[in-house]
Amino acid sequence: MTGTARSTQGVNATLWSFLALSLVWGASFLFIKVGLGGFSPAQLVICRIVLGALTLAVIMTVTRRQWPRERAVWLHMLVVGAFFCAIPFTLFAWAEQYVPSSLASIYNATTPIMTLLFTPLVLRSERLSRARVVGLVIGIIGVLILTGPWQLIGDPAVRASIPAQLACLGATASYGFAGLYLRRFVSGLPYDSITLSSVQLMAASAIVLVLAPFDARGPIALSLPVVASVAALAVLGTGVAYIWYTRIVRDWGPARASTVTYMAPVVGVVLGVLLLGETVRWYEPVGGLVVIAGIIASQRGLKLPRRRSRRELATPGASPG
């Protein structure tokens, strides 16, 4: 096989990885909604995290990767496991009891805006540029449009959904904080994304299993759609998806890889409308588009290195949903 053929094959593989990741992360909100038909939010999160951790543990074993032995690594990943998995997964699962999966997928696109909001607090040496401030303001306006505040007076259903919408924002805020924490404390460690993600999910599994006796009690109603949705959410959306994302970051760089954030809500809305018969209010996609415009504005003027470093490869840049 010639060098050109190998290059073309690699580009195609990366493109397919990008499309698969967009589909899986966008469909995660559909899987959550269906899974809630048989599990409570806490039970669903336990299945998602533990099965995802087992998936990555198998990959670690097959690829003969070494588990970190440093205590500091596990302690840092315990924080990441809480804020990148346990907390946001629980908030989204709870919220989807009261809001459509399509709306939850749109809210997930606010993660980069939340990251900008937390940047001065977590990375104190890094100041927001003018472009990032403009992007942050545009993103906040998009969130306000997304919530439809003018509907609060005349639509009781909108008023009832406000706590769930706030829970979605709490989930993306947790993602934003976790990503910055990774950058500050974890990105310099000599481990790749698969190893760090495996440790992260193992730590998250410990958290949700410790809390299980308190928040995961209640009946379980298993059916084929419920089992299939939870399995897809765990194995694909929380396990294999990390491998796809690692390949995209390696081949395309973190900026282009982060565009999966734009694709996932499109998939989530389409699946919610077509498969679940959900209704999308006009201002919800409009608000989502304004949020995405803010993300794009915040990235103006950024110069990316031509070669990706190990540090970039070790730091996730998008939320799994």
LUMDRENMAR-510750 format. One record per residue: x, y, z of N, C-alpha, C in turn; residue in one letter; residue number from 1. Coordinates in pm, whole numbers, padded with zeros to 5 digits. Each point is the difference from the previous one (the first is absolute). Layout:
BEGIN
neast,nnorth,nup,caeast,canorth,caup,ceast,cnorth,cup,residuo,num
X,Y,Z,X,Y,Z,X,Y,Z,a,NUM;
...
This chain:
BEGIN
neast,nnorth,nup,caeast,canorth,caup,ceast,cnorth,cup,residuo,num
00084,-00119,00000,-00084,00119,00000,00088,00125,00000,m,1;
-00029,00095,-00089,00082,00120,-00009,-00028,00093,00116,t,2;
00092,00100,00016,-00019,00097,00108,-00126,00080,-00017,g,3;
-00034,00036,-00125,-00122,00077,-00026,-00124,-00081,00037,t,4;
00001,-00128,-00035,-00114,-00086,00032,-00017,-00015,00150,a,5;
00112,-00017,00071,-00008,-00012,00146,-00053,00130,00060,r,6;
00046,00115,-00054,-00047,00129,00051,-00149,00017,-00021,s,7;
-00047,-00037,-00121,-00143,00010,-00030,-00081,-00092,00090,t,8;
00051,-00120,00021,-00068,-00095,00088,-00009,00053,00142,q,9;
00109,00066,00048,00000,00057,00134,-00099,00113,00014,g,10;
-00008,00086,-00104,-00097,00111,00002,-00141,-00053,00004,v,11;
-00028,-00103,-00081,-00134,-00058,-00002,-00035,-00062,00135,n,12;
00097,-00068,00062,-00025,-00062,00130,-00031,00105,00106,a,13;
00073,00112,-00006,-00025,00107,00096,-00136,00064,-00023,t,14;
-00035,00019,-00127,-00131,00057,-00032,-00112,-00090,00049,l,15;
00016,-00131,-00021,-00102,-00092,00049,-00007,00000,00153,w,16;
00116,00015,00065,00002,00010,00146,-00076,00124,00046,s,17;
00019,00112,-00072,-00069,00125,00034,-00152,-00017,-00016,f,18;
-00042,-00060,-00110,-00143,-00019,-00023,-00060,-00095,00103,l,19;
00074,-00107,00033,-00050,-00095,00100,-00011,00066,00137,a,20;
00100,00082,00035,-00001,00068,00129,-00116,00100,00008,l,21;
-00022,00075,-00109,-00112,00095,-00003,-00132,-00073,00019,s,22;
-00014,-00115,-00067,-00123,-00076,00010,-00021,-00056,00140,l,23;
00107,-00059,00057,-00013,-00064,00131,-00023,00102,00110,v,24;
00078,00109,00001,-00020,00100,00105,-00131,00075,-00018,w,25;
-00043,00020,-00125,-00131,00061,-00021,-00113,-00091,00042,g,26;
00018,-00131,-00025,-00103,-00098,00036,-00002,-00030,00150,a,27;
00103,00041,00073,00006,-00029,00144,-00124,00049,00073,s,28;
-00053,00115,-00043,-00115,00057,00069,-00127,-00080,-00030,f,29;
-00008,-00057,-00120,-00109,-00093,-00031,00014,-00126,00086,l,30;
00122,-00054,00011,00023,-00119,00081,-00038,00025,00147,f,31;
00034,00119,00049,-00036,00033,00139,-00151,00000,00018,i,32;
-00070,00064,-00093,-00147,00009,00011,-00063,-00138,-00003,k,33;
00045,-00087,-00090,-00055,-00135,-00007,00039,-00080,00124,v,34;
00124,00015,00044,00046,-00072,00118,-00077,00034,00126,g,35;
-00048,00124,00007,-00079,00042,00116,-00135,-00069,00006,l,36;
-00037,-00070,-00108,-00123,-00077,00004,00010,-00124,00086,g,37;
00122,-00039,00036,00017,-00118,00084,00085,00021,00123,g,38;
00077,00111,00002,00090,00029,00112,-00029,00138,00057,f,39;
00033,00017,00126,00001,00134,00057,00125,00072,-00050,s,40;
00007,00132,00012,00120,00071,-00047,00129,-00054,00061,p,41;
00001,-00027,00131,00121,-00049,00065,00036,-00140,-00050,a,42;
-00100,-00086,-00017,00026,-00135,-00050,00056,00005,-00142,q,43;
-00055,00089,-00082,00048,00014,-00137,00145,00044,-00003,l,44;
00034,00096,00085,00137,00052,00005,00097,-00108,00045,v,45;
-00039,-00081,00097,00087,-00109,00046,00028,-00097,-00114,i,46;
-00105,-00040,-00072,00019,-00093,-00112,00090,00063,-00106,c,47;
-00023,00127,-00029,00078,00068,-00104,00148,00006,00036,r,48;
00030,00043,00121,00139,00019,00039,00072,-00133,00021,i,49;
-00064,-00093,00070,00067,-00127,00031,00023,-00081,-00128,v,50;
-00099,-00008,-00088,00019,-00074,-00125,00102,00070,-00090,l,51;
-00001,00134,00001,00102,00073,-00076,00139,-00026,00054,g,52;
00012,-00006,00132,00130,-00027,00062,00048,-00141,-00034,a,53;
-00091,-00096,00002,00037,-00137,-00035,00044,-00010,-00146,l,54;
-00067,00076,-00087,00038,00001,-00142,00143,00049,-00017,t,55;
00033,00112,00066,00135,00054,-00011,00102,-00089,00071,l,56;
-00042,-00067,00107,00092,-00093,00068,00037,-00115,-00092,a,57;
-00096,-00049,-00077,00029,-00106,-00098,00098,00052,-00106,v,58;
-00023,00124,-00046,00090,00059,-00100,00140,00017,00059,i,59;
00008,00043,00125,00130,00012,00067,00072,-00135,00003,m,60;
-00075,-00105,00028,00061,-00133,00009,00045,-00049,-00138,t,61;
-00086,00016,-00099,00032,-00048,-00135,00121,00075,-00057,v,62;
00006,00129,00023,00112,00081,-00052,00121,00001,00092,t,63;
-00010,-00072,00112,00110,-00015,00095,00051,00134,00053,r,64;
-00091,00089,00027,00037,00126,00064,00016,-00021,00150,r,65;
00086,00080,00060,00025,-00008,00142,-00088,00099,00076,q,66;
-00058,-00046,00109,-00078,00090,00085,00095,00087,00081,w,67;
-00031,00128,00017,00086,00088,00081,00008,-00051,00144,p,68;
00116,00018,00060,00018,-00041,00138,00012,00119,00095,r,69;
00017,00118,-00056,00017,00118,00084,-00131,00036,00070,e,70;
00006,00022,00129,-00119,00035,00077,-00059,00132,-00047,r,71;
00086,00095,-00036,-00047,00132,-00044,-00086,-00011,-00125,a,72;
00037,-00090,-00092,-00077,-00017,-00122,-00142,-00045,00033,v,73;
-00013,-00098,00087,-00133,-00051,00035,-00081,00105,00075,w,74;
00064,00080,00084,-00073,00104,00073,-00050,00107,-00096,l,75;
00085,00041,-00095,-00045,00099,-00099,-00113,-00058,-00085,h,76;
00013,-00124,-00039,-00104,-00058,-00084,-00128,-00028,00077,m,77;
00011,-00008,00133,-00122,-00010,00080,-00081,00129,-00012,l,78;
00069,00114,00002,-00067,00129,-00020,-00061,00006,-00141,v,79;
00080,-00041,-00100,-00048,00001,-00137,-00118,-00096,-00017,v,80;
00010,-00118,00062,-00109,-00096,-00009,-00130,00054,00056,g,81;
00011,00082,00105,-00120,00060,00060,-00059,00105,-00093,a,82;
00085,00093,-00050,-00051,00116,-00074,-00013,-00025,-00150,f,83;
00066,-00103,-00053,-00011,-00028,-00143,-00095,-00115,-00028,f,84;
-00035,-00077,00105,-00088,-00116,-00019,-00117,-00001,00098,c,85;
00030,-00027,00127,-00106,-00028,00097,-00101,00114,00011,a,86;
00048,00123,00020,-00091,00113,00019,-00078,00035,-00127,i,87;
00068,00026,-00114,-00077,00039,-00119,-00089,-00111,-00053,p,88;
00044,-00125,00004,-00085,-00109,-00047,-00128,-00006,00084,f,89;
00015,00017,00132,-00117,-00004,00088,-00094,00117,-00027,t,90;
00057,00119,-00018,-00083,00118,-00025,-00076,-00012,-00131,l,91;
00066,-00046,-00105,-00068,-00017,-00127,-00109,-00107,00009,f,92;
00030,-00111,00067,-00099,-00107,00014,-00120,00049,00079,a,93;
00023,00073,00108,-00112,00053,00078,-00080,00099,-00083,w,94;
00069,00086,-00073,-00067,00104,-00078,-00088,-00060,-00109,a,95;
00044,-00109,-00061,-00075,-00056,-00111,-00130,-00069,00045,e,96;
-00025,-00004,00129,-00132,-00041,00047,-00103,00108,-00029,q,97;
00046,00124,-00019,-00090,00116,-00009,00016,00081,-00128,y,98;
00110,-00020,-00074,00019,00073,-00126,00028,-00099,-00111,v,99;
-00029,00036,-00124,00027,-00091,-00113,00149,-00026,-00016,p,100;
00033,-00115,-00057,00140,-00033,-00025,00061,00098,-00099,s,101;
-00082,00051,-00094,00050,00096,-00099,00047,00128,00068,s,102;
-00075,00048,00099,00039,00121,00071,00126,-00023,00082,l,103;
00011,-00116,00063,00121,-00033,00077,00122,-00002,-00091,a,104;
-00015,-00052,-00122,00114,-00004,-00093,00042,00140,-00042,s,105;
-00096,00090,-00012,00034,00139,-00034,00074,00065,00115,i,106;
-00046,-00022,00122,00068,00057,00116,00144,-00051,00011,y,107;
00024,-00123,-00043,00134,-00056,00008,00101,00085,-00078,n,108;
-00048,00071,-00102,00089,00084,-00081,00053,00121,00076,a,109;
-00053,00026,00120,00049,00114,00079,00128,-00031,00076,t,110;
00050,-00123,-00011,00120,-00038,00075,00119,00093,-00027,t,111;
00034,00032,-00127,00113,00091,-00022,-00021,00138,00062,p,112;
-00125,00046,00003,-00029,00129,00063,00027,-00009,00150,i,113;
-00041,-00109,00063,00027,-00019,00142,00150,-00009,00026,m,114;
00072,-00061,-00093,00146,-00007,00013,00060,00140,00003,t,115;
-00045,00086,-00092,00048,00139,-00001,-00033,00070,00132,l,116;
-00119,-00026,00052,-00044,00066,00122,00088,-00037,00119,l,117;
00046,-00126,00005,00080,-00046,00113,00150,00023,-00019,f,118;
00041,00035,-00121,00143,00010,-00028,00074,00094,00096,t,119;
-00048,00123,00025,00075,00089,00091,00007,-00053,00143,p,120;
-00094,-00087,00039,-00002,-00051,00136,00093,-00119,00018,l,121;
00004,-00089,-00100,00081,-00121,00011,00142,00024,-00051,v,122;
00012,00070,-00112,00131,00032,-00057,00026,00149,00021,l,123;
00044,00034,00119,00011,00142,00037,00103,00076,-00081,r,124;
00096,-00070,-00055,00103,00067,-00078,-00046,00028,-00143,s,125;
-00113,-00055,-00038,-00049,00017,-00137,-00115,00099,-00002,e,126;
00017,00108,-00071,-00105,00101,-00011,-00080,-00020,-00128,r,127;
-00127,00036,00008,-00085,-00011,-00117,00033,00113,-00097,l,128;
00023,-00036,-00126,00023,00101,-00102,-00131,00071,-00034,s,129;
00011,00107,-00076,-00121,00073,-00039,-00094,-00090,-00079,r,130;
00057,-00083,-00089,-00083,-00090,-00080,-00074,-00099,00089,a,131;
00066,-00050,00102,-00065,-00096,00089,-00107,00066,00085,r,132;
00022,00123,00041,-00102,00073,00076,-00123,00022,-00087,v,133;
00022,00041,-00125,-00111,00019,-00093,-00075,-00132,-00020,v,134;
00076,-00107,-00019,-00063,-00131,-00016,-00079,-00042,00122,g,135;
00052,00031,00118,-00069,-00033,00125,-00132,00076,00010,l,136;
00002,00128,-00032,-00122,00082,00006,-00104,-00053,-00098,v,137;
00045,-00029,-00123,-00093,-00055,-00101,-00057,-00133,00050,i,138;
00085,-00085,00058,-00046,-00128,00052,-00104,00015,00109,g,139;
00021,00096,00091,-00097,00024,00108,-00134,00046,-00057,i,140;
00006,00085,-00103,-00123,00044,-00066,-00072,-00121,-00061,i,141;
00079,-00090,-00061,-00059,-00121,-00056,-00069,-00085,00105,g,142;
00060,-00011,00118,-00061,-00077,00109,-00132,00064,00043,v,143;
-00002,00134,00007,-00124,00069,00037,-00110,-00025,-00102,l,144;
00037,00003,-00128,-00099,-00031,-00104,-00047,-00144,00013,i,145;
00092,-00088,00028,-00030,-00142,00010,-00103,-00029,00109,l,146;
00006,00072,00110,-00094,-00024,00111,-00137,00059,-00027,t,147;
-00011,00091,-00099,-00130,00060,-00032,-00063,00072,00117,g,148;
00069,00102,00060,-00055,00065,00119,-00135,00065,-00021,p,149;
-00033,00041,-00124,-00129,00062,-00027,-00116,-00099,00012,w,150;
00033,-00130,00006,-00103,-00103,00013,-00036,-00029,00145,q,151;
00077,00056,00092,-00019,-00033,00141,-00138,00041,00052,l,152;
-00053,00109,-00055,-00129,00051,00050,-00117,-00080,-00057,i,153;
00006,-00027,-00130,-00118,-00059,-00064,00001,-00150,-00016,g,154;
00112,-00067,00023,00009,-00145,-00026,00041,-00073,00128,d,155;
-00094,-00066,00068,00033,-00071,00124,00104,-00111,-00022,p,156;
-00002,-00063,-00119,00095,-00108,-00026,00142,00052,-00001,a,157;
00021,00120,-00053,00133,00060,-00001,00045,00030,00142,v,158;
-00093,00056,00081,00035,00030,00140,00038,-00127,00074,r,159;
-00072,-00109,-00025,00027,-00125,00069,00134,-00061,-00042,a,160;
00045,00034,-00121,00124,-00060,-00051,00125,00078,00039,s,161;
-00016,00115,00063,00116,00085,00033,00101,-00073,00088,i,162;
-00041,-00071,00108,00101,-00074,00079,00078,-00100,-00085,p,163;
-00067,-00069,-00092,00069,-00096,-00085,00096,00070,-00095,a,164;
-00041,00116,-00053,00090,00075,-00088,00122,00049,00078,q,165;
-00021,00042,00124,00113,00041,00084,00091,-00120,00028,l,166;
-00059,-00118,00015,00082,-00120,00021,00087,-00027,-00122,a,167;
-00053,00022,-00120,00080,-00016,-00123,00117,00097,00000,c,168;
-00026,00125,00040,00108,00099,00007,00100,-00039,00109,l,169;
-00049,-00057,00110,00090,-00047,00104,00090,-00111,-00051,g,170;
-00055,-00086,-00086,00080,-00109,-00058,00110,00055,-00090,a,171;
-00033,00097,-00085,00102,00055,-00089,00101,00084,00076,t,172;
-00044,00063,00110,00096,00071,00085,00098,-00098,00062,a,173;
-00050,-00118,00038,00087,-00104,00055,00100,-00047,-00105,s,174;
-00047,-00020,-00123,00090,-00036,-00110,00108,00106,-00019,y,175;
-00042,00128,00001,00095,00108,-00022,00108,00004,00106,g,176;
-00041,-00014,00126,00097,-00001,00109,00094,-00120,-00011,f,177;
-00057,-00117,-00032,00082,-00122,-00009,00104,00011,-00110,a,178;
-00038,00058,-00114,00096,00015,-00108,00116,00089,00038,g,179;
-00028,00109,00071,00106,00090,00045,00085,-00065,00108,l,180;
-00063,-00077,00088,00075,-00071,00103,00096,-00099,-00064,y,181;
-00048,-00070,-00103,00087,-00091,-00075,00120,00074,-00057,l,182;
-00027,00114,-00059,00108,00076,-00062,00103,00045,00103,r,183;
-00046,00040,00118,00091,00054,00100,00077,-00109,00073,r,184;
-00064,-00110,00033,00062,-00098,00089,00035,-00134,-00065,f,185;
-00059,-00030,-00117,00014,-00134,-00056,00071,-00001,-00134,v,186;
-00010,00108,-00078,00046,-00004,-00138,00150,-00025,-00014,s,187;
00078,00031,00104,00144,-00021,-00009,00045,-00140,00038,g,188;
-00094,-00085,00041,00037,-00135,00042,00035,-00087,-00120,l,189;
00091,-00094,00017,00049,-00082,-00113,-00092,-00117,-00033,p,190;
-00128,00026,-00018,-00096,-00104,-00036,-00089,00049,-00113,y,191;
-00043,-00092,-00086,-00085,00040,-00112,-00146,00007,00044,d,192;
-00087,00042,-00094,-00140,00024,00033,-00074,-00127,00042,s,193;
00033,-00113,-00063,-00068,-00124,00035,00030,-00038,00145,i,194;
00126,00011,00040,00037,-00033,00138,-00066,00094,00099,t,195;
00007,00131,-00027,-00060,00098,00091,-00152,-00015,00005,l,196;
-00062,-00026,-00115,-00145,-00020,-00002,-00039,-00124,00078,s,197;
00081,-00104,-00008,-00027,-00123,00075,00007,00026,00150,s,198;
00104,00071,00043,00012,00034,00142,-00117,00088,00043,v,199;
-00035,00095,-00087,-00111,00090,00029,-00130,-00075,00023,q,200;
-00030,-00095,-00086,-00125,-00075,00013,00005,-00097,00117,l,201;
00118,-00054,00031,00013,-00083,00119,-00028,00082,00126,m,202;
00055,00121,00004,-00023,00088,00115,-00148,00038,00009,a,203;
-00059,00032,-00115,-00142,00034,-00001,-00086,-00118,00044,a,204;
00040,-00121,-00038,-00073,-00120,00042,00001,-00013,00151,s,205;
00116,00027,00060,00009,-00007,00146,-00095,00099,00066,a,206;
-00010,00120,-00058,-00088,00103,00056,-00146,-00043,-00004,i,207;
-00047,-00042,-00119,-00142,-00032,-00013,-00036,-00127,00075,v,208;
00094,-00095,00012,-00030,-00123,00073,-00008,00025,00151,l,209;
00083,00092,00050,-00008,00036,00142,-00133,00067,00032,v,210;
-00050,00082,-00095,-00126,00072,00022,-00123,-00085,-00032,l,211;
00020,-00113,-00067,-00113,-00081,-00047,-00101,-00038,00109,a,212;
00045,-00040,00121,-00100,-00037,00101,-00092,00114,00040,p,213;
00040,00123,-00027,-00079,00116,00041,-00088,00055,-00112,f,214;
00046,-00008,-00126,-00076,00065,-00107,-00043,-00091,-00114,d,215;
00036,-00128,00006,-00030,-00089,-00113,-00098,-00111,00037,a,216;
-00074,00020,00106,-00098,-00100,00038,-00127,00018,-00084,r,217;
-00078,-00106,-00011,-00124,00009,-00076,-00009,-00111,-00102,g,218;
-00119,-00020,-00055,-00021,-00108,-00096,00068,00026,-00134,p,219;
00031,-00107,-00071,00059,00006,-00133,-00090,-00077,-00095,i,220;
-00032,00061,-00115,-00085,-00063,-00100,00080,-00018,-00128,a,221;
00046,-00124,-00022,00084,-00026,-00116,-00084,-00034,-00122,l,222;
00042,00053,-00113,-00059,-00032,-00129,00111,00009,-00103,s,223;
-00023,-00051,-00119,00103,00002,-00102,00044,00142,-00035,l,224;
-00092,00096,-00020,00045,00137,-00029,00081,00061,00114,p,225;
-00040,-00026,00124,00071,00055,00116,00141,-00059,00008,v,226;
00011,-00132,-00009,00131,-00066,00010,00090,00043,-00115,v,227;
-00054,00004,-00122,00080,00039,-00116,00048,00144,00012,a,228;
-00086,00089,00049,00036,00141,00013,00111,00018,00104,s,229;
-00014,-00066,00114,00100,00013,00106,00133,-00060,-00045,v,230;
-00006,-00114,-00069,00123,-00061,-00050,00070,00091,-00100,a,231;
-00076,00059,-00092,00059,00092,-00099,00056,00123,00068,a,232;
-00073,00052,00099,00045,00119,00072,00131,-00026,00073,l,233;
00011,-00119,00060,00119,-00032,00079,00118,-00041,-00086,a,234;
-00021,-00100,-00087,00110,-00057,-00076,00049,00096,-00108,v,235;
-00094,00060,-00073,00038,00090,-00109,00020,00143,00049,l,236;
-00103,00058,00062,00005,00140,00038,00094,00033,00113,g,237;
00027,-00096,00089,00087,00027,00114,00129,-00080,-00006,t,238;
00012,-00094,-00092,00120,-00081,-00010,00075,00021,-00130,g,239;
-00050,-00060,-00108,00068,00003,-00128,00013,00142,-00055,v,240;
-00094,00088,00033,00003,00137,-00053,00131,00071,00035,a,241;
00059,-00032,00115,00127,00063,00038,00110,-00036,-00098,y,242;
-00003,-00122,-00051,00101,-00042,-00097,-00016,00077,-00130,i,243;
-00126,00012,-00045,-00025,00078,-00122,00048,00144,00017,w,244;
-00033,00057,00116,00036,00141,00021,00152,00017,00005,y,245;
00069,-00096,00059,00146,00006,00005,00059,00002,-00140,t,246;
-00054,-00085,-00088,00050,-00005,-00138,-00024,00133,-00071,r,247;
-00116,00060,00021,-00033,00126,-00067,00093,00111,00047,i,248;
00025,00007,00131,00091,00102,00054,00140,-00020,-00056,v,249;
00044,-00125,-00008,00133,-00030,-00051,00016,00042,-00146,r,250;
-00103,-00027,-00083,00012,00022,-00144,-00043,00139,-00044,d,251;
-00099,00058,00069,-00054,00128,-00044,00037,00116,00092,w,252;
00042,-00031,00122,00028,00106,00096,-00122,00029,00085,g,253;
00020,00062,00118,-00109,00021,00096,-00108,00094,-00049,p,254;
00036,00102,-00081,-00100,00097,-00046,-00103,-00065,-00091,a,255;
00048,-00072,-00102,-00093,-00067,-00091,-00074,-00113,00070,r,256;
00067,-00066,00093,-00066,-00108,00074,-00116,00053,00083,a,257;
00012,00122,00051,-00105,00057,00085,-00127,00032,-00078,s,258;
00006,-00002,-00134,-00120,00028,-00079,-00104,-00110,00015,t,259;
00036,-00112,00062,-00100,-00102,00030,-00107,00058,00093,v,260;
00036,00104,00075,-00096,00069,00087,-00112,00061,-00082,t,261;
00029,00040,-00124,-00102,00060,-00085,-00090,-00107,-00062,y,262;
00056,-00116,-00028,-00075,-00105,-00069,-00093,-00076,00092,m,263;
00044,-00024,00124,-00078,-00084,00091,-00142,00054,00024,a,264;
-00021,00132,00022,-00137,00047,00019,-00089,-00021,-00121,p,265;
00057,00011,-00120,-00079,-00025,-00121,-00052,-00144,00001,v,266;
00090,-00094,00030,-00040,-00140,00008,-00102,-00021,00110,v,267;
00022,00062,00116,-00091,-00016,00112,-00140,00051,-00030,g,268;
-00009,00115,-00065,-00131,00057,-00033,-00072,-00086,-00104,v,269;
00071,-00040,-00106,-00061,-00081,-00105,-00052,-00132,00056,v,270;
00080,-00068,00083,-00042,-00128,00056,-00117,00017,00097,l,271;
00004,00107,00080,-00109,00024,00094,-00132,00025,-00071,g,272;
00003,00075,-00109,-00122,00031,-00074,-00050,-00122,-00076,v,273;
00092,-00071,-00069,-00042,-00110,-00086,-00038,-00125,00078,l,274;
00078,-00033,00104,-00022,-00127,00070,-00087,00011,00124,l,275;
00003,00117,00065,-00078,00016,00122,-00119,00094,-00016,l,276;
-00013,00061,-00118,-00111,00091,-00024,00006,00126,00083,g,277;
00119,00043,00037,00015,00120,00082,-00028,00126,-00080,e,278;
-00046,00102,00069,-00027,00129,-00062,00112,00097,00034,t,279;
00048,00069,-00101,00106,00098,00020,-00058,00139,-00021,v,280;
00010,00083,00103,-00046,00139,-00013,00100,00079,-00085,r,281;
-00049,00098,-00072,00084,00071,-00097,00124,00062,00062,w,282;
-00013,00048,00125,00112,00073,00060,00109,-00092,00055,y,283;
-00029,-00130,00012,00101,-00092,00052,00115,-00022,-00099,e,284;
-00027,-00036,-00126,00112,-00008,-00095,00064,00135,-00029,p,285;
-00080,00107,00005,00056,00135,-00021,00100,00031,00110,v,286;
-00038,-00026,00125,00092,00021,00111,00124,-00085,-00013,g,287;
-00018,-00126,-00045,00115,-00087,-00020,00095,00053,-00106,g,288;
-00055,00055,-00108,00083,00058,-00105,00076,00122,00049,l,289;
-00065,00081,00084,00068,00117,00057,00114,-00044,00092,v,290;
-00023,-00105,00077,00107,-00055,00085,00118,-00044,-00085,v,291;
-00028,-00072,-00109,00106,-00045,-00088,00073,00119,-00063,i,292;
-00076,00105,-00036,00063,00121,-00053,00096,00060,00102,a,293;
-00039,-00004,00127,00089,00049,00106,00127,-00083,00011,g,294;
-00015,-00133,-00015,00118,-00087,00004,00094,00033,-00114,i,295;
-00056,00017,-00120,00083,00032,-00116,00068,00134,00017,i,296;
-00074,00099,00052,00058,00133,00022,00114,-00006,00100,a,297;
-00014,-00085,00102,00104,-00009,00103,00128,-00062,-00053,s,298;
-00008,-00074,-00111,00117,-00067,-00055,00071,00084,-00106,q,299;
-00051,00116,-00030,00064,00085,-00100,00139,00041,00044,r,300;
00091,-00006,-00092,00135,00048,00028,00089,-00098,00072,g,301;
-00053,-00119,00034,00082,-00098,00069,00093,-00070,-00098,l,302;
00126,-00011,00033,00097,-00068,-00085,00034,-00135,00062,k,303;
-00016,-00101,-00079,00025,-00135,00049,00135,-00051,-00049,l,304;
00074,-00074,00080,00126,-00057,-00046,-00026,-00099,-00112,p,305;
00096,-00012,-00088,-00016,-00089,-00114,00016,-00145,00041,r,306;
00073,-00026,00106,00015,-00135,00051,-00068,-00009,00135,r,307;
-00076,-00105,00021,-00070,-00016,00127,00091,-00066,00102,r,308;
-00001,00054,00118,00087,-00052,00106,-00073,-00107,00080,s,309;
00076,-00073,00081,-00061,-00100,00090,-00096,00067,00095,r,310;
00031,00124,00039,-00088,00069,00093,-00137,00022,-00060,r,311;
-00007,00038,-00130,-00127,00021,-00065,-00076,-00131,-00013,e,312;
00073,-00107,-00031,-00064,-00129,-00018,-00060,-00051,00130,l,313;
00051,00045,00112,-00045,-00052,00129,-00117,00078,00055,a,314;
-00038,00112,-00064,-00102,00086,00055,-00125,00000,-00085,t,315;
-00113,-00051,00050,-00123,00004,-00076,-00045,00142,-00026,p,316;
-00066,00025,-00114,-00043,00135,-00034,-00149,00009,-00025,g,317;
-00073,-00104,00026,-00145,00004,-00023,-00067,-00085,00104,a,318;
-00129,00021,00012,-00076,-00075,00099,-00070,-00117,-00064,s,319;
-00011,-00117,00070,-00063,-00116,-00056,-00151,00006,-00003,p,320;
-00057,00082,00082,-00143,00003,00001,-00065,-00109,00081,g,321;
